């Protein structure tokens, strides 16, 4: 057996083992063999460990990936336990999209750092940049293959039913078969897509993304010019305008990062795109500051809620990204290298804030409940406007 085939079998078996563990957890939950909180923690552990393992096995090898995946899984499951303490049952945690988003951030963003660290330098921006985008491309291709396999299975079952053969459909009635087939297929797909890394390079996608930068820059410039002429009132109607601005900031950050690429040699050579990247870097803090101002006015009028606190943190991060990018450009030569190094620090900051969101240090529900009760006691919130149902849904004050 060749090394290539051995790697495929190893990852397929790894994925199948993950599928079996998921099935065991489902059965344990159905039979109430473990408490719901324990099931939630174990589910987070298994999900993160096997997802990270399959993702890292190609670049650094299965056995080197295993301890790193376990460490990441244990960290995420510990944060799941801490965040779950806020709610009387796991349903409250699972139904909180902000907690799930924070958990996904902590589970996903460290993976490129772990791969780069295994190769000798976790601060190597070139490795971090390439791995981050390669993971996106490889994962998308692997899951597309899983979907294709299931399509073939269901079509095969339909064809065989015509002649009265039900074996495929009978097997698919067992959850363990579904879990094992999905896991094994995903593992095999991850092995194959890494073998074809040269053909599945993210460079094509990144080159296309660069072309969007001038258009997005024009939209943001027109917005900033028209805003004082049309008035600022539209910024303060709910969270939607703020979220739109922050989405544009995120798009701007991504497009600038794609344009400066992993090194000066790989960066765009187009003067238009380079100037567009500089222009975008200079206006990002302005747009982020407008979003922060809008959310602050909402908080001043209505107090904190978990959603407003989340948006405020995103606005702060957006402003921080914008400030780093703008300062890098204003300092002149070497601005692209400074942006790259800033991206490393800022990515670590995002991971840290996402982790804190899941701990008692940054308990958004407790902060929000205290804010609403303080406003009520101060007479700023009438009795009729005090949303007791929302306060109850925010969980225990931990």
C-alpha positions as CSV (number, residue, x, y, z in Angstrom):
1,X,0.0,0.0,0.0
2,X,1.4,3.4,-1.0
3,X,1.8,6.2,1.5
4,X,-0.9,8.1,-0.3
5,X,-3.4,5.3,0.1
6,X,-2.4,4.8,3.7
7,X,-3.1,8.4,4.5
8,X,-6.5,8.1,2.8
9,X,-7.4,5.1,4.9
10,X,-6.2,6.7,8.1
11,X,-8.3,9.8,7.6
12,X,-11.3,7.8,6.5
13,X,-11.1,5.6,9.6
14,X,-10.6,8.8,11.7
15,X,-13.8,10.3,10.3
16,X,-15.6,7.0,10.8
17,X,-14.6,7.0,14.5
18,X,-15.8,10.5,14.8
19,X,-19.2,9.4,13.3
20,X,-19.4,6.5,15.8
21,X,-18.8,8.9,18.7
22,X,-21.5,11.3,17.5
23,X,-23.9,8.3,17.4
24,X,-22.9,7.3,20.9
25,X,-23.6,10.8,22.2
26,X,-27.0,10.8,20.4
27,X,-27.9,7.5,22.0
28,X,-26.7,8.7,25.4
29,X,-28.8,11.8,25.1
30,X,-31.9,9.8,24.0
31,X,-31.5,7.3,26.8
32,X,-30.7,10.0,29.4
33,X,-27.5,8.1,30.3
34,X,-25.7,11.4,31.0
35,X,-26.9,14.8,32.0
36,X,-27.7,17.3,29.3
37,X,-24.9,19.6,30.3
38,X,-22.4,16.7,30.1
39,X,-23.8,15.8,26.6
40,X,-23.3,19.4,25.5
41,X,-19.7,19.5,26.7
42,X,-18.8,16.1,25.1
43,X,-20.5,17.1,21.9
44,X,-18.4,20.3,21.7
45,X,-15.3,18.2,22.5
46,X,-15.9,15.6,19.8
47,X,-16.9,18.1,17.2
48,X,-13.8,20.3,17.7
49,X,-11.3,17.5,18.1
50,X,-12.4,15.6,14.9
51,X,-12.9,18.8,12.8
52,X,-9.5,20.1,13.8
53,X,-7.9,16.7,13.4
54,X,-9.2,16.2,9.8
55,X,-8.3,19.8,8.9
56,X,-4.7,19.6,10.3
57,X,-3.8,16.0,9.3
58,X,-3.0,16.9,5.7
59,X,-0.6,19.8,6.4
60,X,1.2,18.4,9.4
61,X,0.3,14.7,9.6
62,X,-2.3,12.8,11.6
63,X,-0.2,12.0,14.7
64,X,1.2,15.6,15.0
65,X,-2.3,16.9,14.6
66,X,-3.8,14.7,17.3
67,X,-2.4,16.4,20.5
68,X,-3.1,19.9,19.0
69,X,-6.7,18.9,18.2
70,X,-7.2,17.5,21.7
71,X,-5.8,20.6,23.3
72,X,-8.1,22.8,21.2
73,X,-11.1,20.5,21.9
74,X,-10.5,20.6,25.7
75,X,-10.2,24.4,25.7
76,X,-13.5,24.8,23.7
77,X,-15.3,22.2,25.9
78,X,-14.1,24.0,29.0
79,X,-15.5,27.3,27.6
80,X,-18.7,25.5,26.7
81,X,-19.0,24.3,30.4
82,X,-18.4,27.9,31.7
83,X,-21.0,29.4,29.3
84,X,-23.5,26.7,30.0
85,X,-23.6,27.6,33.7
86,X,-25.5,30.7,32.8
87,X,-28.5,28.8,31.7
88,X,-30.8,26.4,33.6
89,X,-30.5,23.8,30.7
90,X,-28.4,23.4,27.6
91,X,-31.3,24.5,25.4
92,X,-30.8,28.1,26.5
93,X,-27.1,27.9,25.5
94,X,-27.8,26.2,22.1
95,X,-30.6,28.8,21.3
96,X,-28.1,31.7,21.9
97,X,-26.6,32.5,18.5
98,X,-24.0,34.8,20.0
99,X,-22.6,32.1,22.3
100,X,-22.5,29.7,19.4
101,X,-20.7,32.2,17.2
102,X,-18.2,32.9,19.9
103,X,-17.6,29.2,20.4
104,X,-17.1,28.7,16.6
105,X,-14.6,31.6,16.6
106,X,-12.5,30.0,19.4
107,X,-12.7,26.6,17.6
108,X,-11.8,27.8,14.1
109,X,-9.4,30.8,14.2
110,X,-6.6,29.0,16.2
111,X,-6.3,26.2,13.6
112,X,-4.0,28.1,11.2
113,X,-1.8,29.1,14.2
114,X,-1.6,25.5,15.3
115,X,-0.5,24.4,11.8
116,X,2.1,27.2,11.5
117,X,3.3,26.4,15.0
118,X,3.8,22.7,14.1
119,X,5.9,23.9,11.2
120,X,8.2,25.9,13.4
121,X,6.8,29.5,13.6
122,X,3.3,30.3,14.6
123,X,3.9,34.0,13.7
124,X,4.8,33.3,10.1
125,X,2.2,35.5,8.4
126,X,2.7,33.8,5.0
127,X,1.9,30.4,6.4
128,X,-1.0,31.8,8.4
129,X,-2.5,33.6,5.5
130,X,-2.1,30.6,3.1
131,X,-3.4,28.0,5.5
132,X,-6.4,30.1,6.6
133,X,-7.6,30.5,3.0
134,X,-6.6,26.9,2.1
135,X,-8.7,25.5,5.0
136,X,-11.7,27.4,3.6
137,X,-11.2,25.9,0.1
138,X,-10.4,22.4,1.3
139,X,-13.3,22.2,3.7
140,X,-15.8,23.5,1.1
141,X,-14.5,21.0,-1.5
142,X,-14.7,18.1,1.1
143,X,-18.2,18.9,2.2
144,X,-19.3,19.3,-1.4
145,X,-18.0,15.7,-2.0
146,X,-19.9,14.5,1.1
147,X,-23.1,16.0,-0.3
148,X,-22.4,14.4,-3.7
149,X,-21.8,11.0,-2.1
150,X,-25.2,11.2,-0.3
151,X,-26.9,12.3,-3.5
152,X,-25.5,9.2,-5.3
153,X,-26.6,7.0,-2.4
154,X,-30.2,8.3,-2.4
155,X,-30.3,8.0,-6.2
156,X,-29.0,4.4,-6.0
157,X,-31.6,3.6,-3.5
158,X,-34.4,5.0,-5.7
159,X,-33.1,3.0,-8.7
160,X,-32.9,-0.2,-6.8
161,X,-36.4,0.2,-5.4
162,X,-37.7,0.0,-8.9
163,X,-36.6,-3.7,-8.9
164,X,-37.6,-4.3,-5.3
165,X,-34.1,-4.2,-3.8
166,X,-34.3,-2.3,-0.4
167,X,-30.9,-3.0,1.1
168,X,-29.6,0.5,0.7
169,X,-32.8,2.1,2.2
170,X,-32.8,-0.4,5.0
171,X,-29.2,0.4,6.0
172,X,-29.9,4.1,5.9
173,X,-32.6,3.7,8.6
174,X,-29.8,3.2,11.1
175,X,-28.3,6.4,12.5
176,X,-24.9,4.7,13.1
177,X,-24.7,4.0,9.3
178,X,-25.4,7.6,8.5
179,X,-22.9,8.8,10.9
180,X,-20.1,6.4,9.9
181,X,-20.6,7.0,6.1
182,X,-20.6,10.8,6.6
183,X,-17.5,10.7,8.8
184,X,-15.6,8.3,6.6
185,X,-16.5,10.2,3.4
186,X,-15.4,13.5,5.0
187,X,-12.1,12.0,6.1
188,X,-11.4,10.5,2.7
189,X,-12.3,13.8,1.0
190,X,-10.0,15.8,3.3
191,X,-7.2,13.5,2.4
192,X,-7.8,13.7,-1.3
193,X,-8.3,17.5,-1.5
194,X,-5.0,18.0,0.4
195,X,-3.2,15.7,-2.1
196,X,-4.6,18.0,-4.8
197,X,-3.6,21.2,-3.0
198,X,-1.9,22.7,-6.0
199,X,-5.1,22.3,-8.1
200,X,-7.3,23.6,-5.2
201,X,-5.2,26.6,-4.4
202,X,-7.1,29.5,-3.0
203,X,-5.2,31.9,-5.2
204,X,-7.8,32.0,-7.9
205,X,-10.5,33.0,-5.4
206,X,-8.2,35.6,-3.8
207,X,-7.3,37.2,-7.1
208,X,-11.0,37.5,-8.0
209,X,-11.7,39.0,-4.5
210,X,-9.1,41.7,-5.2
211,X,-11.2,43.0,-8.1
212,X,-14.0,43.9,-5.7
213,X,-11.9,46.3,-3.7
214,X,-12.3,49.5,-5.9
215,X,-16.1,48.9,-6.1
216,X,-16.5,48.6,-2.4
217,X,-14.3,51.6,-1.8
218,X,-16.4,53.7,-4.1
219,X,-19.6,52.7,-2.3
220,X,-18.1,53.6,1.1
221,X,-16.8,56.9,-0.1
222,X,-20.2,57.8,-1.6
223,X,-21.8,56.8,1.7
224,X,-19.5,59.0,3.7
225,X,-19.9,62.0,1.4
226,X,-23.7,61.7,1.3
227,X,-24.2,61.0,5.0
228,X,-23.9,64.6,6.2
229,X,-25.9,65.9,3.3
230,X,-28.8,63.4,4.0
231,X,-28.6,63.5,7.8
232,X,-27.5,61.1,10.4
233,X,-31.0,60.0,11.5
234,X,-30.9,56.8,9.5
235,X,-27.9,55.5,11.5
236,X,-29.9,55.3,14.7
237,X,-32.9,53.3,13.7
238,X,-32.4,49.9,15.3
239,X,-29.3,47.7,14.9
240,X,-29.7,47.1,11.1
241,X,-27.8,50.2,9.9
242,X,-25.0,49.5,12.4
243,X,-24.7,45.9,11.3
244,X,-24.6,47.0,7.7
245,X,-21.7,49.4,8.4
246,X,-19.8,46.7,10.3
247,X,-20.4,44.3,7.5
248,X,-18.8,46.8,5.1
249,X,-15.9,47.3,7.5
250,X,-15.4,43.5,7.6
251,X,-15.5,43.4,3.8
252,X,-13.0,46.2,3.6
253,X,-10.6,44.5,6.1
254,X,-10.8,41.3,4.1
255,X,-10.3,42.9,0.8
256,X,-7.3,44.9,2.0
257,X,-5.8,41.7,3.5
258,X,-6.3,39.9,0.2
259,X,-4.7,42.7,-1.8
260,X,-1.5,42.9,0.4
261,X,-1.5,39.0,0.4
262,X,1.2,37.0,2.3
263,X,4.2,39.0,1.1
264,X,5.2,42.0,-1.0
265,X,6.1,39.5,-3.8
266,X,2.6,38.1,-3.8
267,X,0.8,41.4,-3.2
268,X,-1.1,43.0,-6.1
269,X,1.2,44.7,-8.5
270,X,-1.7,46.9,-9.9
271,X,-1.3,50.6,-8.9
272,X,-5.0,50.9,-8.9
273,X,-5.6,48.1,-6.4
274,X,-2.7,49.3,-4.2
275,X,-4.1,52.8,-4.1
276,X,-7.6,51.4,-3.5
277,X,-6.2,49.4,-0.6
278,X,-4.6,52.5,0.9
279,X,-7.8,54.5,0.5
280,X,-9.8,51.7,2.1
281,X,-7.4,51.5,5.0
282,X,-7.8,55.3,5.6
283,X,-11.6,55.3,5.7
284,X,-12.1,52.1,7.7
285,X,-11.8,53.8,11.1
286,X,-14.3,56.4,10.1
287,X,-16.9,53.9,9.1
288,X,-16.3,51.8,12.2
289,X,-16.5,55.0,14.4
290,X,-19.9,55.8,12.9
291,X,-21.1,52.3,13.7
292,X,-19.7,52.6,17.3
293,X,-21.5,56.0,17.7
294,X,-24.8,54.6,16.5
295,X,-24.7,51.7,18.9
296,X,-23.7,53.9,21.8
297,X,-26.7,56.1,21.2
298,X,-28.9,53.0,21.3
299,X,-27.4,51.9,24.6
300,X,-27.8,55.4,26.0
301,X,-31.4,55.4,25.1
302,X,-32.4,51.8,26.0
303,X,-29.5,50.3,28.0
304,X,-27.4,47.2,27.3
305,X,-28.7,43.9,25.8
306,X,-26.5,41.0,24.8
307,X,-27.1,41.9,21.2
308,X,-26.0,45.5,21.7
309,X,-23.0,44.5,23.7
310,X,-22.0,42.0,21.0
311,X,-22.4,44.7,18.3
312,X,-20.4,47.2,20.4
313,X,-17.5,44.7,20.7
314,X,-17.6,44.2,16.9
315,X,-17.6,47.9,16.4
316,X,-14.6,48.3,18.7
317,X,-12.7,45.5,16.9
318,X,-13.6,47.1,13.5
319,X,-12.3,50.5,14.7
320,X,-9.1,48.8,16.0
321,X,-8.6,47.1,12.6
322,X,-9.2,50.4,10.9
323,X,-6.8,52.3,13.2
324,X,-4.0,49.7,12.6
325,X,-4.6,49.8,8.9
326,X,-4.7,53.6,8.7
327,X,-1.7,54.0,10.8
328,X,0.2,51.5,8.7
329,X,-0.6,53.5,5.5
330,X,0.2,56.9,7.1
331,X,3.6,55.8,8.2
332,X,4.6,55.4,4.5
333,X,6.9,52.7,3.0
334,X,6.4,49.2,4.4
335,X,2.7,49.8,5.0
336,X,1.8,46.4,3.6
337,X,4.2,44.5,6.0
338,X,2.8,46.5,8.9
339,X,-0.7,45.5,8.0
340,X,0.3,41.8,7.8
341,X,1.9,41.9,11.3
342,X,-1.1,43.8,12.6
343,X,-3.4,41.1,11.3
344,X,-1.6,38.5,13.5
345,X,-2.1,40.6,16.7
346,X,-5.7,41.4,15.8
347,X,-6.6,37.8,15.0
348,X,-5.3,36.8,18.5
349,X,-7.4,39.7,20.0
350,X,-10.5,38.3,18.3
351,X,-9.8,34.9,19.7
352,X,-9.3,36.3,23.2
353,X,-12.5,38.4,23.1
354,X,-14.5,35.4,21.8
355,X,-13.1,33.3,24.6
356,X,-13.9,36.0,27.2
357,X,-17.5,36.2,25.9
358,X,-18.0,32.6,27.1
359,X,-16.5,33.3,30.6
360,X,-17.9,35.1,33.7
361,X,-15.5,37.9,32.9
362,X,-17.6,39.1,29.9
363,X,-21.0,37.7,30.8
364,X,-23.2,39.7,28.4
365,X,-26.4,38.4,30.0
366,X,-25.4,39.6,33.5
367,X,-24.2,42.9,32.2
368,X,-27.4,43.5,30.3
369,X,-29.7,42.5,33.2
370,X,-27.8,44.8,35.5
371,X,-28.1,47.6,33.0
372,X,-31.9,47.1,32.5
373,X,-32.6,46.9,36.2
374,X,-30.5,50.0,37.0
375,X,-32.4,51.9,34.4
376,X,-35.7,50.7,35.9
377,X,-34.6,51.6,39.4
378,X,-33.5,55.1,38.2
379,X,-36.9,55.7,36.6
380,X,-35.5,55.7,33.1
381,X,-37.5,52.6,32.0
382,X,-41.3,52.6,32.7
383,X,-42.8,49.5,34.2
384,X,-44.7,48.8,31.0
385,X,-41.4,48.8,29.0
386,X,-39.5,46.5,31.3
387,X,-39.1,43.2,29.4
388,X,-39.2,40.6,32.1
389,X,-39.3,37.8,29.6
390,X,-36.1,39.0,28.0
391,X,-34.5,39.2,31.5
392,X,-35.5,35.6,32.2
393,X,-34.2,34.4,28.9
394,X,-30.8,35.8,29.6
395,X,-30.2,33.0,32.1
396,X,-28.6,32.9,35.6
397,X,-26.4,35.8,36.7
398,X,-23.0,34.0,36.5
